[in-house]
Amino acid sequence: MAMAPKTIDLALQGGGAHGALTWGVLDRLLEEPGLHIEAVSGTSAGAMNAVVMADGLQAGGPAAAREALARFWRGVSDAALASPIQRDLWSRLTGRWSLDTSPAYLFFDHLTRVFSPYELNPLNLNPLRDLVAEMVDFGRVNACSALRLFVTATNVRTGRPRVFRQGELTVDTVMASAALPFMFQAVEIGSEAYWDGGYMGNPALFPLVDECQGRDLVLVQINPFYRPELPRTGREIVNRLNEITFNASLVKELRAIQLLRELIDARGLAHEGFRQMRLHRIHGDEDLLALEASSKLNAEWAYLTHLRDLGRQRTDHWLRRHRADLGERSTFELGWLLEDSLRPPQPEPLPPRAAPARRRAAAKTRPVRRRPKG
């Protein structure tokens, strides 16, 4: 029996090589019959996945989009073969994808903490930019009628998000969305300079809410909200701070959506034309939590295809559980975002010496209870 057609909007996070998990998510969604992707908002690696998919869709539909994504990530892996930053022998023998014990990675990591990209790379060489320029036809991306695209970067001077839309998407806008300030020079577009969009929108949700017709928003998340272990080493602390920073703007937007939803419910505004967003989430938390931050720079083909397969498995599981919920209800509940702010304020504990005086003052103002007559 044919399934009813469904329309979704996608929000794609950035995360370096972990974006290969998003590749797997898109690969599975593109082969799902009766599923229409109306719009995509992407940041950093999410933006790259988005423009590559749009290029393929415009060139030849879903099958061509899947081929374009596979070709792009293969190109990423091939370009990394010449990099000195590779796993060491022990990591390969033990099956760890981490670069934490790679001498070249440790040396590069130290340099980025001492010197800026303007000092380390004055010629601003970026093989990834060359790859994107070679593999993506931005004429097709801007003309793509199959979906709408939104790419977010952070304005260095104002600190505000800048959302680029079709008609203005170029290799520079995509690289601006991925310009980590300790690794790459700011990307100058017009009179402004931009850094990685993850600081102000990872990814930006408001274009999907304000400018699109679909009400089912699917977040593809590769930066976990929650990490159970307390970070103790310097590298673990930096990694957790980055996760919190790159999720901060997303949490604020999700919180705003939840507050609007509760306002609609409390005041009965649905009949006045307000439409609620239905939120969904595909993530790789359990698998990605076990990976070190340095693995975001590992572009080995075996690793990228491993992440792709995880993304496909996660999406296949999500579709089996929640495809029928699309158009009906949210499957990603946001009540937890308001728990702290809605908890009744607790009285401050009284200092030991102040307690008797406070009790006497309270006794003077306490209302006198009178026994009922009769």
Secondary structure, DSSP 8 states (H G I E B T S, - for coil): -----EEEEEEE---GGGHHHHHHHHHHHHTSTTEEEEEEEE-THHHHHHHHHHHHHHHHSHHHHHHHHHHHHHHHHHHHTT-S----HHHHHHT----TT-HHHHHHHHHHHHS-HHHH-TT---HHHHHHHHH--HHHHHH--S-EEEEEEEETTT--EEEEETTS--HHHHHHHT--TTTS--EEETTEEEEEGGGT-TT--HHHHHH-S--EEEEEE-S-S---S---SHHHHHHHHHHHHHHHHHHHHHHHHHHHHHHHHHHT-GGGT----EEEEEE-HHHHTTS-GGGGG---HHHHHHHHHHHHHHHHHHHHHHGGGTTT--SS--GGGGHHHHS--------TTHHHHHHHHHHHHS--------
